[in-house]
Amino acid sequence: MALQQLKLKQTEWAESLLAPDCAFCDVSVEVGGRRIAAVSALLAAASAPFARMLFGSFREGAETAGKREVRLCQGTAAAFECLLRCCYGLDPLPLARADSVCDGALLAETFQLADMYDVAPLADECLTHVVADNVLAVYARMLELYGDARVPAEVEQRIWALIASEPVAVIESAALLDCPVEIVRMLVGCPVLAVNEEQLWLRCVQWARARTQACGCDGNADEVNKRLSGLLPHFRFPLMGVEFFADHVAPHIPPEKTVEVLTFHLLGRPTSFPREWRDRPTVVAASVDLPNASKLACGDQNAQWAVRGTDSAPQSVVFDFQVPTTLDGAAVEVVQKSWGLVHLELQRCSGELEASCNADAAEWESVNKWDADSSTALGEHYTAFSAAATKSRWWRLLVRSDAGQDSWGAPPSLTHMRFSVTDKELSVPACLAN
């Protein structure tokens, strides 16, 4: 109890140093059009560049009324306040938080300032708060801040790994509607963005309308179509349903492109649009040779799979699959199913396993479990694990049904189950290749 009270007092003492009229502050920092008072010794202790600026042989700034004045050419006032809180031993990001998700722009600004002034722990802390809901806002602001200097490569790889591991949540985030066209073009052109092509198109139409409205041209269909035109070469229109294409795509694209896609569907003629499914891992083997099981796990939308158990024991179907050792994320998506309760479990191999070895003799540990029943919404997305997952080469998906062969009604069945993985080494050039 006494220690808790002490920590509260320490926080109170540190926060008192943030007051604009604090008598203990000996430096005034001009940043982002504001002047912020600070304790130079604490800034210098946390940052070598500030130490050279404030206490080095070539100290910067002038003194006025006993207080040194320095000016930062880059950075925002809000980001500097986050950095200052970090130097004072306080939570650095309360200003960035709105509910439970941090403001993406402020995260990017704080990261850039921490990167510039060599406060690595703060930069790392900023990255831990980048999630699917704000990653596009973070990336957009970073591209703006770094400009020609480019976002650090390891940060850009981390951003794309997150985007690829949670693609549905990313494209459904509100931040997409505020993205510059460059980021939307990269998203649509990313071959590992494992999302439904129709869903991606609808979100891009919403994006184009939002950007058109922001420019004061609300309701101008030509402006909406103009913004979409630069994205068209990257869409997999041949993978869309004909009815969806006619109703939702054709009104936005040139007539000759509509004819090209429809003649592909109706007559099988060549098309210039990509026809490959966005990247998926290879399923090594299925333990039970059910009809279309392998096609289903690879995302074939025409596959259908009934899971039948017995009265005495449920039936489990096992899919073993191999991924890079630098795996950063994985997901299992149940797009549609009917009847009964299906249990899903993802496991990883905790030891060494080569292709020639007996997989059943290896040690497997559970990573995550889900239950999918008849109330599961279409397109329900089950995130298997986060970027903090332990590296492993071999993974196993178990699908089990409690329904016996003689139980009432039809057995549980799934249509279009898909694995989605991303490699930690994923980079922007890899995303945009081909």
C-alpha positions as CSV (number, residue, x, y, z in Angstrom):
1,M,0.0,0.0,0.0
2,A,2.8,2.4,0.9
3,L,4.6,1.6,-2.4
4,Q,1.5,2.2,-4.4
5,Q,1.1,5.6,-2.7
6,L,4.7,6.4,-3.4
7,K,4.3,5.6,-7.1
8,L,1.2,7.9,-7.2
9,K,3.2,10.7,-5.6
10,Q,6.1,10.2,-8.1
11,T,3.7,10.5,-11.0
12,E,2.3,13.6,-9.4
13,W,5.7,15.2,-9.0
14,A,6.7,14.3,-12.6
15,E,3.5,15.8,-14.0
16,S,4.1,19.0,-12.1
17,L,7.1,19.5,-14.3
18,L,4.7,19.7,-17.3
19,A,3.0,22.9,-16.1
20,P,3.8,25.9,-18.4
21,D,4.8,28.0,-15.4
22,C,6.9,25.4,-13.7
23,A,9.8,27.1,-11.9
24,F,12.1,24.2,-12.3
25,C,12.1,24.3,-16.1
26,D,15.2,25.9,-17.5
27,V,14.7,25.6,-21.3
28,S,12.0,26.7,-23.7
29,V,11.5,24.6,-26.8
30,E,9.8,26.1,-29.8
31,V,8.2,23.3,-31.8
32,G,5.2,23.2,-34.1
33,G,4.4,26.9,-33.5
34,R,4.3,26.6,-29.7
35,R,6.8,27.2,-26.9
36,I,7.0,24.3,-24.3
37,A,8.9,24.6,-21.1
38,A,11.2,21.6,-20.2
39,V,13.9,20.4,-17.8
40,S,17.0,20.3,-19.8
41,A,18.8,17.7,-17.7
42,L,16.0,15.2,-18.1
43,L,15.9,15.8,-21.9
44,A,19.6,15.4,-22.1
45,A,19.6,12.2,-20.0
46,A,17.2,10.5,-22.4
47,S,18.5,11.8,-25.7
48,A,22.2,12.2,-26.9
49,P,21.2,14.7,-29.6
50,F,19.5,16.9,-26.9
51,A,22.5,16.4,-24.6
52,R,24.8,17.9,-27.4
53,M,22.3,20.6,-28.1
54,L,21.8,21.7,-24.5
55,F,25.2,20.9,-22.8
56,G,27.7,20.3,-25.6
57,S,30.5,22.6,-26.6
58,F,28.4,24.0,-29.5
59,R,25.2,24.6,-27.5
60,E,22.3,25.9,-29.5
61,G,19.9,28.7,-28.7
62,A,20.1,31.9,-26.7
63,E,19.4,32.6,-23.0
64,T,16.6,34.9,-22.0
65,A,15.9,35.7,-18.3
66,G,18.1,32.7,-17.3
67,K,16.2,30.3,-19.5
68,R,17.7,28.8,-22.7
69,E,15.6,29.0,-25.8
70,V,15.9,26.4,-28.6
71,R,14.0,25.8,-31.8
72,L,13.2,22.4,-33.4
73,C,12.8,22.6,-37.1
74,Q,10.8,19.4,-37.4
75,G,8.1,17.8,-35.2
76,T,4.7,18.8,-33.8
77,A,4.0,20.2,-30.4
78,A,1.8,17.2,-29.5
79,A,4.6,14.7,-30.4
80,F,7.2,16.7,-28.4
81,E,4.9,16.6,-25.4
82,C,4.8,12.8,-25.7
83,L,8.6,12.7,-25.9
84,L,8.8,15.0,-22.9
85,R,6.5,12.7,-20.8
86,C,8.7,9.8,-21.8
87,C,11.8,11.7,-20.5
88,Y,10.0,12.5,-17.2
89,G,9.2,8.8,-16.6
90,L,5.5,9.2,-17.4
91,D,3.2,7.3,-19.8
92,P,4.2,8.9,-23.1
93,L,1.1,8.3,-25.1
94,P,-2.1,9.4,-23.2
95,L,-2.5,12.2,-25.7
96,A,-2.6,9.6,-28.6
97,R,-5.3,7.4,-27.1
98,A,-8.9,7.8,-28.2
99,D,-10.8,5.1,-26.4
100,S,-8.5,2.0,-26.8
101,V,-6.9,2.8,-30.2
102,C,-4.1,5.3,-30.5
103,D,-4.4,8.2,-33.0
104,G,-2.4,7.1,-36.0
105,A,-1.1,10.5,-37.0
106,L,0.2,11.3,-33.5
107,L,1.8,7.8,-33.3
108,A,3.6,8.5,-36.5
109,E,4.7,12.0,-35.4
110,T,5.9,10.8,-32.0
111,F,7.8,7.9,-33.7
112,Q,9.5,10.2,-36.1
113,L,10.6,12.6,-33.3
114,A,11.8,9.8,-31.1
115,D,13.7,8.4,-34.1
116,M,15.3,11.7,-34.9
117,Y,16.4,12.4,-31.3
118,D,17.5,8.8,-30.6
119,V,14.9,7.9,-28.0
120,A,14.7,4.3,-29.1
121,P,12.4,3.0,-26.2
122,L,9.8,5.6,-27.2
123,A,10.0,4.7,-30.9
124,D,9.5,1.0,-30.0
125,E,6.6,1.9,-27.7
126,C,4.9,3.8,-30.6
127,L,5.1,0.7,-32.8
128,T,3.5,-1.5,-30.2
129,H,0.3,0.6,-30.5
130,V,0.0,0.2,-34.3
131,V,-2.9,-2.1,-34.9
132,A,-5.2,-2.9,-37.8
133,D,-7.6,0.0,-37.0
134,N,-4.9,2.7,-37.2
135,V,-2.1,1.2,-39.3
136,L,-3.2,3.0,-42.5
137,A,-3.3,6.4,-40.7
138,V,0.2,5.7,-39.2
139,Y,1.6,4.8,-42.6
140,A,0.0,7.8,-44.4
141,R,1.4,10.2,-41.9
142,M,4.9,8.5,-41.9
143,L,5.1,8.8,-45.7
144,E,4.2,12.5,-45.4
145,L,6.7,13.1,-42.6
146,Y,9.7,11.3,-44.1
147,G,9.1,12.3,-47.7
148,D,12.1,11.6,-49.9
149,A,14.0,10.3,-46.9
150,R,11.8,7.2,-46.9
151,V,10.3,5.5,-43.9
152,P,12.8,3.2,-42.1
153,A,12.8,-0.1,-44.0
154,E,12.2,-2.2,-40.9
155,V,9.2,-0.1,-39.9
156,E,7.7,-0.3,-43.4
157,Q,8.2,-4.1,-43.4
158,R,6.4,-4.3,-40.0
159,I,3.5,-2.2,-41.3
160,W,3.0,-4.4,-44.3
161,A,3.3,-7.6,-42.3
162,L,0.5,-6.3,-40.1
163,I,-1.6,-5.3,-43.1
164,A,-1.1,-8.8,-44.6
165,S,-1.9,-10.6,-41.4
166,E,-5.2,-8.7,-40.8
167,P,-6.3,-7.6,-44.2
168,V,-10.1,-7.6,-43.6
169,A,-9.8,-5.5,-40.5
170,V,-7.4,-3.1,-42.3
171,I,-9.6,-2.5,-45.3
172,E,-12.7,-2.1,-43.1
173,S,-11.1,0.4,-40.9
174,A,-12.3,4.0,-41.0
175,A,-8.7,5.1,-41.7
176,L,-8.9,3.7,-45.3
177,L,-11.3,6.5,-46.3
178,D,-8.7,9.2,-45.5
179,C,-5.8,7.4,-47.2
180,P,-4.0,9.1,-50.1
181,V,-4.3,7.3,-53.4
182,E,-0.7,6.0,-53.3
183,I,-1.5,3.8,-50.3
184,V,-4.8,2.6,-51.7
185,R,-3.0,1.7,-54.9
186,M,-0.4,-0.3,-53.0
187,L,-3.2,-2.1,-51.1
188,V,-5.0,-3.1,-54.2
189,G,-1.8,-4.1,-55.9
190,C,-0.6,-6.2,-53.0
191,P,-0.7,-9.9,-54.0
192,V,-0.8,-11.1,-50.3
193,L,-3.8,-9.0,-49.3
194,A,-6.0,-12.0,-48.8
195,V,-9.5,-10.4,-48.9
196,N,-12.6,-11.0,-50.9
197,E,-12.2,-9.1,-54.2
198,E,-15.8,-7.9,-54.2
199,Q,-15.4,-6.6,-50.6
200,L,-12.2,-4.8,-51.6
201,W,-13.9,-3.1,-54.6
202,L,-16.8,-1.9,-52.5
203,R,-14.4,-0.3,-50.0
204,C,-12.5,1.4,-52.7
205,V,-15.7,2.9,-54.1
206,Q,-16.5,4.2,-50.6
207,W,-12.9,5.6,-50.5
208,A,-13.3,7.3,-53.8
209,R,-16.6,8.9,-52.8
210,A,-15.2,10.0,-49.4
211,R,-12.2,11.7,-51.1
212,T,-14.4,13.3,-53.7
213,Q,-16.7,14.7,-51.0
214,A,-13.6,16.0,-49.0
215,C,-12.7,18.0,-52.1
216,G,-16.1,19.6,-52.3
217,C,-17.3,17.5,-55.3
218,D,-19.9,15.4,-53.5
219,G,-22.2,13.6,-55.8
220,N,-19.9,14.0,-58.9
221,A,-19.8,10.5,-60.4
222,D,-17.1,11.4,-62.9
223,E,-14.8,12.4,-60.1
224,V,-15.4,9.2,-58.3
225,N,-14.7,7.1,-61.4
226,K,-11.6,9.2,-62.1
227,R,-10.2,8.3,-58.7
228,L,-10.9,4.6,-59.3
229,S,-9.3,4.6,-62.7
230,G,-5.8,4.3,-61.4
231,L,-6.7,1.2,-59.4
232,L,-8.3,-0.8,-62.2
233,P,-5.3,-2.7,-63.5
234,H,-4.7,-4.3,-60.0
235,F,-8.2,-5.7,-59.5
236,R,-9.1,-9.3,-60.1
237,F,-12.3,-8.7,-61.9
238,P,-12.4,-12.2,-63.4
239,L,-12.7,-13.6,-59.8
240,M,-15.9,-11.6,-59.1
241,G,-19.4,-12.9,-59.7
242,V,-20.9,-11.8,-63.0
243,E,-24.0,-10.3,-61.3
244,F,-21.8,-8.4,-58.8
245,F,-19.6,-7.1,-61.6
246,A,-22.6,-5.9,-63.7
247,D,-24.3,-4.2,-60.7
248,H,-21.3,-2.7,-58.8
249,V,-18.3,-2.4,-61.1
250,A,-19.6,-1.8,-64.6
251,P,-21.0,1.7,-63.8
252,H,-17.6,2.9,-62.7
253,I,-15.3,1.6,-65.4
254,P,-14.9,2.3,-69.2
255,P,-17.4,0.4,-71.4
256,E,-14.6,-1.4,-73.2
257,K,-13.3,-2.8,-69.9
258,T,-16.8,-4.0,-69.1
259,V,-17.0,-5.8,-72.4
260,E,-13.6,-7.4,-71.8
261,V,-14.5,-8.8,-68.4
262,L,-18.0,-10.0,-69.5
263,T,-16.6,-11.8,-72.6
264,F,-14.1,-13.5,-70.4
265,H,-16.9,-14.8,-68.2
266,L,-19.3,-15.7,-71.0
267,L,-17.0,-16.8,-73.8
268,G,-13.7,-17.5,-72.0
269,R,-11.8,-14.9,-74.0
270,P,-8.5,-13.6,-72.7
271,T,-8.4,-10.6,-70.3
272,S,-5.7,-8.2,-69.2
273,F,-6.9,-8.2,-65.6
274,P,-5.2,-10.5,-63.0
275,R,-6.8,-13.9,-62.6
276,E,-4.7,-15.3,-59.8
277,W,-6.1,-15.6,-56.3
278,R,-4.2,-13.4,-53.8
279,D,-1.4,-15.4,-52.1
280,R,-2.2,-18.3,-49.9
281,P,0.0,-21.0,-48.2
282,T,0.3,-24.5,-49.6
283,V,-1.6,-27.2,-47.7
284,V,0.8,-30.2,-47.4
285,A,-1.7,-32.9,-46.5
286,A,-5.2,-33.6,-45.2
287,S,-5.6,-36.5,-42.7
288,V,-9.0,-37.5,-44.2
289,D,-9.6,-37.6,-47.9
290,L,-13.0,-35.9,-47.9
291,P,-14.4,-34.6,-51.2
292,N,-12.9,-31.3,-52.2
293,A,-11.1,-31.0,-48.9
294,S,-7.8,-29.8,-50.3
295,K,-9.6,-27.4,-52.8
296,L,-11.6,-26.0,-49.8
297,A,-8.5,-25.3,-47.7
298,C,-6.8,-23.5,-50.7
299,G,-9.8,-21.2,-51.1
300,D,-11.7,-22.7,-54.0
301,Q,-15.1,-21.1,-53.8
302,N,-16.7,-24.0,-55.6
303,A,-15.6,-26.6,-53.0
304,Q,-17.9,-27.9,-50.4
305,W,-17.0,-30.0,-47.4
306,A,-19.2,-32.0,-45.0
307,V,-17.7,-33.0,-41.6
308,R,-19.3,-36.2,-40.4
309,G,-18.6,-37.8,-37.0
310,T,-19.8,-41.0,-35.4
311,D,-22.1,-41.6,-32.5
312,S,-19.2,-42.5,-30.2
313,A,-16.5,-40.1,-31.4
314,P,-16.3,-36.8,-33.3
315,Q,-14.4,-36.8,-36.5
316,S,-11.4,-34.5,-36.8
317,V,-9.9,-33.5,-40.1
318,V,-6.3,-32.4,-39.9
319,F,-4.5,-30.1,-42.4
320,D,-0.7,-29.8,-42.0
321,F,0.9,-26.9,-43.8
322,Q,4.3,-25.4,-44.1
323,V,5.2,-21.7,-43.9
324,P,8.5,-19.7,-43.7
325,T,10.4,-19.8,-40.5
326,T,9.9,-16.0,-40.2
327,L,6.1,-16.4,-40.0
328,D,4.6,-13.2,-38.5
329,G,0.9,-13.9,-38.5
330,A,-1.8,-16.3,-39.7
331,A,-5.6,-16.4,-39.9
332,V,-8.4,-18.9,-40.7
333,E,-11.5,-17.5,-42.4
334,V,-14.8,-19.3,-42.5
335,V,-16.7,-17.5,-45.2
336,Q,-19.8,-19.6,-45.3
337,K,-21.1,-22.8,-43.5
338,S,-24.3,-24.5,-42.5
339,W,-25.7,-26.8,-39.9
340,G,-24.3,-27.6,-36.5
341,L,-21.2,-26.7,-34.5
342,V,-17.7,-26.9,-35.9
343,H,-14.6,-26.6,-33.7
344,L,-11.4,-25.1,-35.2
345,E,-8.0,-25.4,-33.6
346,L,-4.7,-24.1,-34.8
347,Q,-1.5,-25.9,-33.5
348,R,2.1,-25.4,-34.0
349,C,4.9,-28.0,-34.0
350,S,7.0,-27.3,-30.9
351,G,10.0,-29.4,-32.1
352,E,11.8,-30.1,-35.4
353,L,9.8,-31.7,-38.2
354,E,11.0,-32.6,-41.7
355,A,8.8,-33.5,-44.6
356,S,9.9,-37.1,-44.4
357,C,9.1,-37.5,-40.7
358,N,5.9,-38.8,-39.2
359,A,3.9,-35.7,-38.3
360,D,1.7,-37.5,-35.8
361,A,4.8,-38.5,-33.8
362,A,5.8,-34.9,-33.4
363,E,4.9,-32.6,-30.5
364,W,2.1,-30.2,-31.2
365,E,0.8,-27.3,-29.0
366,S,-2.4,-25.4,-29.3
367,V,-2.2,-21.7,-30.4
368,N,-5.8,-20.8,-30.7
369,K,-9.3,-22.3,-30.8
370,W,-12.7,-21.1,-32.2
371,D,-16.2,-22.4,-32.4
372,A,-18.2,-21.7,-35.5
373,D,-21.9,-22.4,-35.4
374,S,-25.0,-21.5,-37.5
375,S,-25.1,-18.0,-36.0
376,T,-21.7,-17.2,-37.4
377,A,-22.0,-14.3,-39.9
378,L,-20.8,-14.7,-43.5
379,G,-17.2,-13.7,-43.8
380,E,-16.5,-14.2,-40.1
381,H,-12.8,-13.8,-39.6
382,Y,-10.8,-15.7,-37.0
383,T,-7.4,-14.3,-36.2
384,A,-5.1,-17.1,-35.3
385,F,-2.3,-15.3,-33.6
386,S,-0.4,-12.0,-33.5
387,A,3.0,-10.8,-34.5
388,A,4.4,-11.9,-31.2
389,A,4.0,-15.6,-32.1
390,T,6.9,-17.9,-31.7
391,K,8.6,-18.8,-35.0
392,S,7.7,-22.2,-36.3
393,R,7.9,-23.9,-39.7
394,W,5.1,-26.4,-39.4
395,W,1.5,-25.8,-38.5
396,R,-1.6,-27.9,-38.2
397,L,-5.3,-27.0,-38.4
398,L,-7.9,-29.3,-36.8
399,V,-11.5,-29.2,-37.8
400,R,-13.8,-31.3,-35.6
401,S,-17.6,-31.9,-35.5
402,D,-19.6,-33.1,-32.5
403,A,-22.5,-34.2,-34.8
404,G,-22.8,-38.0,-35.3
405,Q,-23.8,-39.6,-38.5
406,D,-27.1,-40.6,-37.1
407,S,-27.8,-37.2,-35.4
408,W,-30.8,-35.1,-36.4
409,G,-30.4,-32.9,-39.4
410,A,-27.6,-32.6,-41.9
411,P,-23.9,-32.8,-40.7
412,P,-22.0,-29.6,-40.3
413,S,-20.5,-28.4,-43.5
414,L,-18.2,-25.6,-44.6
415,T,-17.7,-23.8,-47.9
416,H,-14.7,-21.8,-48.8
417,M,-12.4,-22.0,-45.8
418,R,-9.1,-20.2,-46.4
419,F,-5.7,-20.0,-44.8
420,S,-4.0,-16.7,-44.8
421,V,-0.4,-16.2,-43.7
422,T,2.2,-13.5,-43.9
423,D,6.0,-13.5,-43.8
424,K,7.8,-11.2,-41.4
425,E,10.2,-10.3,-44.1
426,L,7.4,-9.0,-46.3
427,S,8.4,-5.6,-47.9
428,V,6.8,-3.0,-50.1
429,P,8.6,-4.1,-53.3
430,A,7.5,-7.7,-52.7
431,C,3.9,-6.5,-52.2
432,L,4.0,-4.6,-55.5
433,A,5.9,-7.1,-57.6
434,N,4.1,-8.1,-60.8
